[in-house]
Each structure stands twice: as C-alpha cells, then as structure tokens.
Amino acid sequence: MISYLNRHDEEGTPSMALRPQVWYRLFMFCPHCGKENAGPFGYCIVCGKPLSMVEGAPVVTPAMPSGSPAPPKSMGVLGVLGIGLCVVLAIAVAFTKPIDEQGTPAFQQGFRIGTLFGMLLLPFLIAYVISGRKKARNPRAFAVIFCIVCLLGLGSTLVSSVSFETPEQRIGRLAREAAGLQPEKHVGSSSQRRFDDAVRGQYRNLVQQNRSYLESVKSMDTSQLKSLNSAESFAKPGSGTEARRQLHALYDLDIAQEEKVKEILDSLRHVMESEASSGAERESILEGFDKNTATSVAKHGQALAAEKIWIDAVDDTYVYAEMHPASFSLANGHLIIPDAVVRNEFNAKMEYQGEQRKAFLQAQKEFSQFQGQSLDKLGLTPSDVGGK
C-alpha cells in the first residue's frame, strides 16, 4: 500500500515534491487449520493455536464468544456422597420411626414407604426449583440444597419421635392412657416403646381389677348389714348370723382385692426395673414408685387391720350375747338386760366395738385421701382408675 505524505524541507518550508512511502501488510496462514491471519505472530483467530513456533510462547486459550453457555459443572464426589448418605438416613428413619402398631402389616408398610417418599421428594423439589432447572442448573448447589433440606426434615422427624418427659410425667401419661383418658402415644426407641407398653398394660390391669372389685361389691347381698347391733339381733339368738356372714364376706373380698393389687404392683415394679432403657431413668422411676407404693400399701394395710379388729369386736359381742340368752329381752324395741354384771360387760364390749369402728373408718379415710393425692399427681381421679 502506497501513501504520499507532505514533508517540510530543511528550512521548514513545505516542499511540493512527493516522496513515496511504502507500507507492507503481511499475511499468515495458520499452520494448524490453514485459515488466514493478519500477521505471522500471535495465535490463530480461528483455532487459537500459535502461528509461529517460537519457543517459550505461552498458549492462550481463545475466549468464548459472548453469549455462549458455560460448560456444565459436575456434582463432585462430596455431592454424590452427601445425597447417598441422606437417602440411607431417610430409609433408616422411615423404617424405624414409631407408628401405630394397631394397623395391619400392609398399612404399616405403606405408611413407612410413604414417609420415605415424602422425606426425599420434598428436598428434591426444592433443590430442583432453585438449582436443578435448565436455566439455573448447578449440580453442586443442587446437592447442597438437597442435603440441607433433607437433614432438616430428618432432624424434625427424630425430634418428634423423642420424648422429653420427666419420669413422673411419663408414668402419669401412661396411667392416663391406660385409663382411656387420652390416646396412646408411641414415641422413642424400640426399648422405650416396649417399656411404655409394659407399664401401660400393668396400669390397665390395675384399672380393670378395681372395676371388677367394685362390681363384685355391688353384686353382693348386703341387705342384712343394717341390722347389725340392733336390739332385736341381740335379743333373738341367731338373728344376727346372716349380717355377720355378709360382713365377713366383704372383708374377704377386701383381702382378695389387696392381694391382687399387690400382685399387679409387683409386676409393675418388675417392668420398671427390667425394661427401663437407662440406669438413671430406672433409679428415678423406682425411687418415686417405691416411695408412693410403700406408703399406699402401708396405709391400706392399716385400714384392713383396723377392719379386722372391728369385725372381731362385732363377733365377740354377738358371741357374748349368745352365751347369755336369758339375760337379753326385747321390750318396745329396746334391749333389756336385767343382770347388772352382764349389762356392764355387754356395754363394755359395745363401747370397744364402737371405738374399733371409728378407728377403721379413720384408717380408711386416711388411705382414701392418700390415694386421691397420689392419683392427682398422675392427673387421675379415683373414678378414673375404677375406684369410688
């Protein structure tokens, strides 16, 4: 290419003479792809490889044209391992999570599969919306989001399955469930659920036994008890026999009830001792149970002992009257005892009998009050457990 330029002469005056100046434009064909380039140096504008094989020249990767999509990123080993670990944990939680055991095996299996599907589907959908779509595809971000959401869901599921009750609260809940006051709650590990089931079963036995006892008392014939200590029952030998028999029958029923309750309480303690999941929990539960049970058994034993003493006093009074039939007569509904010695001895026996009855009623009242307080701590009333 030829270009003509004006120049100044040595005196600084412009010269009209024209001096030719030649510009050369060099061209270079790429030795790799054969495409034409503007110069012999640098890199091919097409393939990006060096035009001249100058030793030490760095290889420059050609820039991608603007607007071209970035190459897809890989998820990485950690992402794959994280997703795999979440799937394994979800399977473990879904198939060990406590569920209602009253359902059929097919229902339980379907429930577990549905739980697993839900724990994996939700994290997948959230991760896909954020970084799995074609316009925002980022495999590594997808793995991170999936793992975070999945672990949060697993954590909430585990927390909901763990009981944070104190030993007293736990025993109270089991007692109320056994009485039918609230739905059964199956939480915790398999050993904890086994403990709950066993304790709940013993409390249910206790409730049923109390209800059976009250039904037996109601079904008994106690119609003659009102004639005890009446003037006629002492004046007519043998007239108080049926009333005394009914009184003994009630006492025998009380003794049988005491034995059955103690048997259930022994079984309940054995369950608490053998099925508790930890030593600390076992000690805490047994400490409260033994303290409450010992006091309850002692008070009930005192009431039964007082009842027996009173019944013996009743028997002694009637035996004494039967030993002196001639000394007792009835006039206008009143008992007449002419013999002063017999009268004094009989009155002493009647007084002693009355004192023992008061002692029995007081012991029975104390036991009932203590039982009511113990049940109140469990959130129960005597009627809830089959009592009066």
C-alpha positions in Angstrom: 0.0 0.0 0.0 1.5 3.4 -1.0 0.9 6.5 0.9 2.1 10.1 -0.2 2.9 12.4 2.7 3.8 16.2 2.7 7.1 16.9 4.3 9.0 20.0 5.3 12.4 20.9 3.9 15.3 21.7 5.9 14.3 25.4 6.0 10.9 24.4 7.3 9.1 25.4 4.1 6.8 22.9 2.6 8.0 21.1 -0.4 5.8 20.2 -3.2 8.0 17.2 -4.0 6.3 13.9 -3.3 8.3 11.2 -1.7 6.8 7.8 -1.8 6.5 5.7 1.4 5.6 2.0 1.2 3.6 0.1 3.9 3.6 -3.6 3.8 0.8 -5.7 5.1 1.9 -9.2 5.9 -0.4 -12.1 5.9 0.0 -15.6 7.6 -1.8 -18.8 7.1 -2.3 -20.9 10.2 0.0 -24.0 10.0 -2.7 -25.9 12.0 -6.0 -25.1 10.4 -4.9 -23.2 7.3 -7.0 -20.2 8.0 -5.7 -16.7 7.0 -4.5 -14.5 9.8 -3.4 -10.8 9.8 0.1 -11.4 10.9 2.7 -14.1 11.4 2.8 -13.8 15.2 0.3 -14.5 17.9 -2.4 -17.1 17.7 -4.9 -18.2 15.1 -8.1 -16.3 15.4 -10.0 -19.5 14.5 -8.3 -22.4 16.3 -6.4 -20.4 18.8 -3.1 -22.2 18.3 0.2 -20.3 17.9 1.0 -19.1 14.4 4.8 -19.1 14.9 6.5 -21.9 16.8 8.6 -19.5 19.0 10.0 -21.5 21.9 8.5 -20.4 25.2 5.5 -18.7 23.8 2.5 -19.3 26.1 -0.5 -21.0 24.8 -3.6 -18.8 25.2 -6.9 -20.3 25.2 -9.3 -18.4 23.0 -12.1 -16.6 24.8 -15.5 -18.0 24.3 -17.7 -15.7 22.3 -20.1 -13.7 24.4 -23.5 -15.3 24.9 -22.2 -18.9 24.7 -23.4 -21.2 27.6 -20.9 -22.1 30.3 -19.8 -25.7 30.3 -21.9 -27.8 32.7 -20.4 -28.3 36.1 -20.1 -31.7 37.8 -21.7 -32.5 41.1 -18.5 -33.8 42.6 -17.7 -36.7 44.8 -18.8 -35.0 48.0 -22.2 -34.1 46.5 -22.8 -37.7 45.5 -21.8 -39.0 48.9 -23.9 -36.4 50.6 -27.0 -37.3 48.7 -26.3 -41.0 49.2 -25.9 -40.5 52.9 -29.2 -38.6 53.1 -31.0 -41.4 51.3 -29.6 -44.0 53.7 -30.6 -41.9 56.7 -34.1 -41.4 55.3 -34.5 -45.1 54.8 -33.3 -45.8 58.4 -35.7 -43.2 59.9 -38.7 -44.3 57.8 -38.4 -47.9 58.7 -37.6 -47.4 62.4 -40.0 -44.5 63.2 -42.6 -45.4 65.8 -46.0 -45.8 64.2 -49.4 -47.0 65.3 -49.0 -50.7 65.8 -52.7 -51.3 65.8 -52.8 -51.0 62.0 -52.4 -54.0 59.7 -48.9 -55.0 58.5 -49.8 -53.8 55.0 -50.9 -50.4 56.4 -47.7 -50.1 58.4 -45.5 -51.0 55.4 -47.4 -48.5 53.2 -47.0 -45.8 55.9 -43.3 -46.3 56.1 -42.8 -46.2 52.3 -45.0 -43.1 52.1 -42.9 -41.5 54.9 -39.7 -42.3 53.0 -41.1 -41.0 49.7 -42.1 -37.7 51.4 -38.8 -37.2 53.2 -36.9 -37.5 49.8 -39.4 -35.9 47.4 -39.7 -32.5 49.2 -35.9 -31.9 49.3 -35.6 -32.9 45.6 -38.4 -30.5 44.5 -36.9 -27.6 46.5 -33.4 -28.2 45.2 -34.7 -28.7 41.6 -36.6 -25.4 41.7 -33.5 -23.5 42.9 -30.7 -25.0 41.0 -31.9 -28.0 39.0 -33.8 -26.3 36.2 -32.1 -26.0 32.8 -31.7 -22.2 33.1 -30.2 -22.4 36.6 -28.6 -25.8 36.5 -25.8 -26.2 39.1 -25.3 -29.8 40.2 -23.2 -28.8 43.2 -25.7 -26.3 44.5 -28.4 -28.9 43.9 -26.6 -31.4 46.1 -26.0 -28.9 48.9 -29.7 -27.8 48.9 -31.0 -31.3 48.8 -28.8 -32.4 51.7 -29.7 -29.4 53.9 -33.4 -29.7 53.4 -33.3 -33.5 53.8 -31.3 -33.3 57.0 -33.6 -30.7 58.4 -36.6 -32.9 57.7 -34.9 -35.9 59.2 -34.0 -33.9 62.3 -37.5 -32.7 62.8 -38.8 -36.3 62.5 -36.3 -37.6 65.0 -37.1 -34.8 67.5 -40.8 -35.5 67.2 -40.1 -39.1 68.0 -38.1 -38.4 71.1 -39.8 -37.9 74.5 -38.7 -35.0 76.7 -40.9 -36.0 79.6 -39.6 -36.4 83.2 -40.0 -39.9 84.7 -43.1 -38.6 86.7 -44.7 -37.1 83.6 -44.1 -40.3 81.6 -45.6 -42.5 84.3 -48.6 -40.2 84.6 -49.1 -40.2 80.8 -49.0 -44.0 80.7 -51.5 -44.2 83.6 -53.9 -41.8 81.9 -53.6 -43.7 78.6 -54.3 -47.0 80.5 -57.4 -45.4 82.0 -58.6 -44.3 78.5 -58.4 -40.6 79.3 -56.1 -39.8 76.3 -54.9 -41.6 73.2 -51.9 -43.8 73.4 -48.6 -42.1 72.3 -45.9 -44.3 70.9 -42.6 -42.4 70.9 -38.9 -43.1 71.4 -36.7 -46.1 70.6 -38.0 -49.7 70.5 -36.8 -50.2 74.1 -38.7 -47.1 75.2 -41.8 -48.2 73.4 -41.5 -51.6 74.9 -41.3 -50.1 78.4 -44.3 -47.9 77.8 -46.4 -50.8 76.5 -45.5 -52.9 79.5 -46.2 -50.2 82.1 -49.4 -49.2 80.3 -50.5 -52.8 80.4 -50.0 -53.2 84.1 -51.9 -50.0 84.8 -54.6 -51.2 82.6 -54.7 -54.4 84.7 -55.0 -52.3 87.8 -57.9 -50.3 86.5 -59.7 -53.4 85.4 -59.1 -55.1 88.8 -60.5 -52.0 90.6 -63.6 -52.0 88.4 -64.0 -55.7 88.9 -63.8 -55.2 92.7 -66.5 -52.6 92.7 -68.7 -54.7 90.5 -68.3 -57.6 93.0 -69.2 -55.4 95.9 -72.3 -54.1 94.2 -73.4 -57.6 93.3 -73.0 -58.9 96.9 -76.1 -59.2 99.1 -75.6 -56.8 102.0 -79.2 -56.3 102.9 -78.7 -57.6 106.5 -75.8 -55.3 107.4 -78.3 -52.7 108.5 -79.5 -55.0 111.3 -76.0 -55.2 112.9 -76.0 -54.1 116.6 -79.8 -53.8 116.6 -81.7 -54.7 119.8 -83.6 -57.5 118.0 -80.4 -59.1 116.7 -79.1 -59.4 120.3 -82.4 -60.5 121.9 -83.1 -63.2 119.4 -80.2 -65.7 119.2 -79.1 -66.4 115.6 -80.9 -63.3 114.2 -77.5 -61.6 113.6 -75.8 -64.5 111.9 -76.6 -63.5 108.3 -75.5 -59.9 108.9 -72.2 -61.1 110.3 -71.7 -63.5 107.4 -72.2 -60.7 104.9 -69.7 -58.5 106.9 -67.1 -61.3 106.7 -67.8 -61.7 103.0 -67.0 -58.1 102.4 -63.8 -58.3 104.4 -62.8 -61.4 102.5 -63.4 -59.5 99.3 -61.2 -56.7 100.6 -58.4 -59.1 101.4 -58.6 -60.7 97.9 -58.5 -57.2 96.3 -55.4 -56.3 98.3 -53.6 -59.5 97.2 -54.4 -58.9 93.6 -53.4 -55.3 93.7 -50.1 -56.2 95.3 -49.5 -58.8 92.7 -50.1 -56.2 89.9 -47.9 -53.6 91.7 -45.1 -56.2 92.0 -45.4 -56.9 88.2 -45.4 -53.2 87.6 -42.2 -52.7 89.6 -40.6 -55.6 87.8 -41.4 -54.0 84.5 -39.9 -50.7 85.6 -36.8 -52.4 86.8 -36.2 -54.6 83.8 -37.5 -52.6 80.9 -36.1 -49.1 81.7 -33.7 -48.0 78.9 -31.1 -46.5 81.2 -29.8 -46.8 84.8 -30.5 -43.2 85.7 -34.1 -43.5 84.4 -34.6 -46.8 86.2 -33.4 -45.3 89.5 -35.5 -42.2 89.2 -38.7 -44.2 88.3 -38.2 -46.8 91.0 -37.4 -44.3 93.7 -40.8 -42.5 93.2 -42.7 -45.7 92.7 -41.3 -47.4 95.8 -41.9 -44.4 98.0 -45.5 -44.0 96.8 -46.3 -47.7 96.8 -44.8 -48.3 100.2 -46.9 -45.6 101.8 -50.0 -46.7 99.9 -49.6 -50.4 100.9 -48.9 -49.4 104.5 -52.0 -47.2 104.8 -54.2 -49.8 103.1 -52.8 -52.5 105.4 -53.6 -50.3 108.4 -57.2 -49.9 107.1 -57.5 -53.7 106.6 -56.1 -54.4 110.0 -58.5 -51.9 111.6 -61.4 -53.5 109.7 -60.4 -57.0 111.0 -60.2 -55.8 114.6 -63.6 -54.2 114.3 -65.2 -57.3 112.8 -63.7 -59.4 115.6 -65.2 -57.0 118.1 -68.6 -57.4 116.5 -68.3 -61.2 116.6 -67.2 -61.1 120.2 -70.2 -59.0 121.2 -72.6 -61.4 119.4 -70.9 -64.5 120.9 -71.3 -62.9 124.4 -75.0 -62.3 123.8 -75.5 -65.9 122.6 -73.8 -67.2 125.7 -76.3 -65.3 127.9 -79.6 -65.7 126.0 -81.7 -65.5 129.2 -80.2 -62.1 130.1 -81.4 -60.4 126.9 -85.0 -59.5 126.1 -86.8 -57.0 123.9 -89.4 -54.5 125.1 -91.0 -51.9 122.8 -88.0 -52.2 120.5 -85.5 -51.7 123.3 -82.9 -54.2 124.6 -83.4 -55.1 128.3 -80.6 -56.6 130.3 -81.7 -57.0 134.0 -78.4 -58.6 135.2 -76.1 -55.8 136.1 -72.9 -57.8 135.5 -74.0 -59.0 132.1 -75.2 -55.5 131.3 -71.9 -53.9 132.2 -69.8 -56.4 130.4 -72.0 -56.1 127.3 -71.9 -52.4 127.3 -68.1 -52.5 127.6 -67.9 -54.8 124.6 -70.3 -52.4 122.7 -68.1 -49.5 123.6 -65.0 -51.2 122.5 -66.7 -52.3 119.2 -67.6 -48.6 118.6 -64.1 -47.4 119.2 -62.7 -50.0 116.7 -65.3 -49.0 114.1 -64.2 -45.4 114.4 -60.5 -46.4 114.1 -61.4 -48.4 111.0 -63.2 -45.6 109.4 -60.4 -43.2 110.2 -57.8 -45.5 108.7 -60.0 -46.0 105.6 -60.3 -42.2 105.3 -56.6 -41.6 105.5 -55.9 -44.3 102.9 -58.5 -42.7 100.6 -57.0 -39.3 101.0 -53.5 -40.5 100.2 -54.7 -42.5 97.2 -56.5 -39.4 95.9 -53.4 -37.3 96.3 -51.3 -39.9 94.5 -53.7 -40.1 91.7 -54.0 -36.4 91.4 -50.2 -36.2 90.8 -50.8 -38.5 87.8 -53.7 -36.4 86.6 -56.3 -39.0 87.6 -59.2 -39.3 90.0 -60.3 -42.5 91.9 -63.2 -43.0 89.5 -60.7 -42.9 86.5 -59.0 -46.0 87.8 -62.1 -47.8 88.7 -62.4 -46.6 92.3 -65.3 -44.9 94.0 
